[in-house]
Amino acid sequence: MARYLLTRAWQSALTLLLSTIVVFVGVRALPGDPALALAGEDRSPEALEAIRRHYGLDQPLPVQFVQYVERMAQGDFGVSIRTGTPVSSMLTTALPVTVELSVLAILIAAALGVGAGVIAAVRRGRPAEWLANGLALIGLSVPHFWLGLLAILYLSVATGLFPASGFVPILEDPVDNLHHIVLPAVILGTGLAAIIMRQTRSAMLDSLSSDYVRTAKAKGLRPRAVITRHALRNSLIVVVTVVGLQLGGLISGAVVTEQIFGLPGFGKMTIDAVFQRDYPVIQAVVLLTAAAYIVINFFVDLLYSVIDPRIRVTGDPA
Amino acid sequence: MTNLSVRDTNLPRRRVLRAAVAAAVVCTVVACSPVSNSGGGGQPGGDQSAGQDSFGTPADPAAVKQGGKLVIALSAEPDALDPTLSRSLYSRYVFQAMCQKLYDVNEQAQVVPQLATALPTTSGDGRTVTIPLRPGVRFADGTAFDSAAVKATLQRHLTNARSARKSELGPIDGVDTPDAQTVVLRLKQPFAPLLGALADRAGMIMSAQALRTRGDDFASAPVCVGPFKFAKRVPQNSIEVVRDPNYYDASKVHLDAISWRILTDASIRAANLRSGDAQVADSVSTQDVASLRQDTAVSVLQSQSLGYQGLTINVGNVDGVGTAAKPINRPLAQNAKVRQAFEHAIDRKALVDAVFNGLHAVACSPISPASTFSSAEAQTCPAHDPAKAKQLLAEAEVQTPYAVTMLASNTPDTLRLAQALQSMVKDGGFDLKINPVEYSSLLDEQDRGNFELLQLGWSGRIDPDANITNFVGTGASQNVAGYSNPQLDTLLTQARQAGDVEQRRKLYGQAVTVLQQDDALIYLYRQRNLTAVSKQIQGLQVFPDGVIRAAFAGFGK
């Protein structure tokens, strides 16, 4: 186990370093110049030069990279070229929003997806399955932005049930916080819920037709116990894998959802930073996202062994 | 870029406006403009039909509740909240509530005193400008507003390495403070656009104490004189200001707080307005105006523009903007007849009607009809004449259809405009190809000179010099066309040094004639700033400088 952890840690560090280089080079390969984006209408050669000098953009790329890595090593993400705010403070504000949104979206998606998946499998061939399948198809096919717009139109503008935009930190007012974030979380969770439903359904169908379920039934266990304790538990391994793999989709979905609902999270920060060529912000956001991926994958692997004791982590990560 | 406009087909209104402007000019010359902190009165509010301006009206104190937080859905993120460094229109919205200026702009596009008590007096040689300051004024931090603060602010504008104000302030040689209520600016040479600059961010005075303690970090907690003071900013999301008890005219302030929430999508802004999560939405799309007008709870303000949207033709920008012009081996770059042909192929009125539902106004010059410096010459418009276009192309001996590639922003509005242009110029013998790119890339390509023809605009400033010289003056910092005409340079220099309004007006008229002969920049239309406001709100105004004035607004009783 210790050897496995060490190997994974080393691999993670290497991935992170490579990500740093790719992000640094990738951001600078974008057409457009942050100095021009910042100078806007009031640009003049002197102003552009002053902006470039101030943010170190006049230095050769290798020098900029070394300075960037040095600062990162000290936990300094630099300051936003657009607003002059330290990127670390922007991250501190944005991160909790996206984490809350994503966690809530996963919880909603898992509850809806697993529930509908189990029902669809158990009620195979009946209207309940058709309904679950139909909803899943809609959840998969309809883009987030369109669902978000519809939700705003009907649940905010027409009925006033939910606010159309804005965010209240959870520590400031937990009830208001939930009121603001539930709708975006449901929208964000729909796609994932559909995927979870389909995976749960097919895994459950496999499990329900397997020998151990037949044995459990033969032992005289009640159907509910057979489904939850035997079939579902074994099916969840697939679901966890899928959720892990879909987290990337969740983050990209959060970009759109946050933009539509005006949530001050990572996604909105990323879009705005890309449009404004705000290098320090893009770098920090992409790097943290990469780090989050690495950590999530690591924990998904660990979770396998918890859910299914037949899987044991060993020194061989393969 | 956000631009606004006045519709030049509305003749009776233009006459009224001209009369008002003429009165204003007389008043300006004798320095008798009234002192007003909100830019004076307004025109009847409520919805107007397409083509008419509706600036909003000042609030009636008897009909307005005290307190409440106004939420404004803003289309873009303001940059640094530091008057020295700020470069975006959107920061001006926020500054309007918390950073007053020596001078302001009113609804007739006139400059009026704000933190000054009168328009400046200029010495006979035009090199000494004296500004009297409003007494008994305090900054949000409680320190006194005086000539020392003005001096500290102007010196920071002039010396800070990243200052965006330095060039706007022109040839200032020194700032004197004979007493606490008087500032004297010494100039190396006469500089007429100075007043216009002091009615914008260059005239926003910062607390000297805050400048000392915060230095370059001033934007994190800006301190100025204003009805509101800075409270908090969540980058990429919102900015909030709260009522400032130190404000000298606090009885006119009704709201407790104003929050600008950044919502970049126009339909999302409109949805927030309709759901009541925001009471104001800026930059409403011309596509949404009709449906908003049907909403009885919302009114749409439209304000005339000082800027323009146009087409720039690359006539000499080979090595990047600011470098010496070089010949470009293309008939469009070399031969003015080809450019004139392109202009004659454009039907501006049809373009504005088809693409913007007639909400924007036709423009043929950089000088807005609303400007004090406008004249018949400045508003001359080359006719839409496809036959003449073809004839000019034949004279220039180019083969038709003549292919031209246009670089344009990839926003939906611009793309619709580009497509309409494409079909329009076909009749004149042109084959227009559209190359849409994202805005940051467009700026980059423009400055590098990697374009044949490009579509962009300018949000406009109160003084015409700021709308012309920088774009068409030889070697000027935003002359992306690489255009140079010594005769025009002379006219523009004379105009910026002339003290007399009439003389400047005449010179700008001549400059427009030259511009239209060379046609390196083809002006197309002036945007009208469209702002949607909930009818719950009273006293919100938008003037020709495009800035939303929310400081003296309030919720209706």
Contacts between the chains, C-beta under 8 A, distances in Angstrom:
chain1	res1	chain2	res2	distance
A	30	B	440	7.9
A	31	B	437	7.6
A	31	B	438	7.9
A	31	B	440	7.4
A	31	B	441	4.1
A	31	B	444	5.9
A	31	B	445	7.6
A	32	B	438	7.3
A	32	B	440	3.2
A	32	B	441	4.7
A	32	B	443	6.9
A	32	B	444	4.9
A	33	B	440	7.4
A	33	B	443	7.4
A	33	B	444	5.2
A	36	B	440	7.0
A	36	B	443	4.6
A	36	B	444	5.9
A	36	B	447	6.5
A	37	B	440	4.9
A	37	B	443	6.9
A	38	B	79	6.6
A	38	B	87	6.6
A	39	B	87	5.7
A	39	B	164	7.5
A	40	B	79	7.5
A	40	B	87	4.5
A	40	B	88	5.4
A	41	B	1	6.5
A	41	B	87	6.8
A	41	B	88	7.9
A	41	B	89	7.6
A	41	B	458	6.7
A	41	B	459	6.1
A	42	B	87	4.3
A	42	B	164	4.5
A	43	B	87	7.7
A	43	B	447	8.0
A	43	B	477	6.8
A	43	B	478	6.9
A	44	B	167	5.8
A	44	B	477	3.8
A	44	B	478	7.7
A	45	B	321	7.9
A	45	B	322	5.0
A	45	B	477	5.8
A	46	B	166	7.5
A	46	B	167	7.7
A	47	B	87	7.9
A	47	B	162	7.2
A	47	B	163	7.9
A	47	B	164	5.9
A	50	B	161	4.9
A	50	B	162	4.6
A	50	B	163	7.8
A	51	B	162	6.2
A	53	B	161	7.4
A	54	B	161	7.0
A	54	B	162	5.6
A	80	B	235	6.4
A	82	B	77	6.7
A	82	B	79	5.8
A	83	B	77	7.2
A	83	B	79	6.4
A	83	B	80	6.2
A	83	B	219	7.6
A	83	B	233	7.7
A	83	B	235	4.9
A	83	B	236	7.9
A	84	B	80	4.6
A	84	B	82	7.6
A	84	B	85	7.6
A	84	B	217	7.8
A	84	B	219	5.1
A	84	B	220	7.4
A	85	B	220	7.2
A	85	B	233	7.5
A	85	B	235	4.8
A	90	B	235	4.9
A	90	B	236	7.2
A	93	B	234	5.7
A	93	B	235	7.2
A	93	B	237	7.9
A	94	B	236	7.4
A	149	B	267	7.1
A	149	B	268	7.9
A	149	B	271	7.6
A	152	B	268	7.2
A	152	B	271	4.8
A	152	B	275	7.1
A	153	B	271	6.7
A	156	B	271	6.8
A	156	B	275	4.2
A	156	B	277	7.2
A	157	B	271	5.5
A	157	B	274	4.6
A	157	B	275	4.5
A	160	B	275	6.5
A	160	B	276	7.0
A	163	B	275	7.3
A	163	B	277	5.2
A	164	B	268	7.6
A	164	B	271	5.3
A	164	B	272	4.6
A	164	B	275	4.1
A	164	B	277	4.6
A	165	B	73	7.7
A	165	B	261	6.4
A	165	B	263	6.1
A	165	B	268	7.0
A	165	B	272	5.2
A	165	B	277	5.5
A	165	B	278	7.5
A	166	B	238	8.0
A	166	B	261	6.4
A	166	B	277	6.2
A	167	B	237	7.3
A	259	B	264	7.2
A	259	B	265	7.0
A	260	B	265	7.2
A	260	B	268	6.0
A	262	B	237	7.1
A	262	B	261	6.0
A	262	B	262	7.2
A	262	B	263	5.0
A	262	B	268	7.1
A	262	B	272	7.6
A	263	B	237	7.9
A	264	B	234	5.2
A	264	B	235	7.9
A	264	B	236	6.1
A	264	B	237	3.3
A	264	B	238	7.2
A	268	B	236	5.6
A	268	B	237	7.0
A	269	B	235	7.6
A	269	B	236	4.9
A	272	B	77	6.1
A	272	B	236	4.8
A	272	B	262	7.9
A	272	B	264	7.6
A	273	B	236	7.8
A	275	B	438	7.5
A	275	B	439	7.2
A	275	B	440	6.6
A	276	B	77	7.6
A	276	B	440	7.2
A	277	B	440	5.2
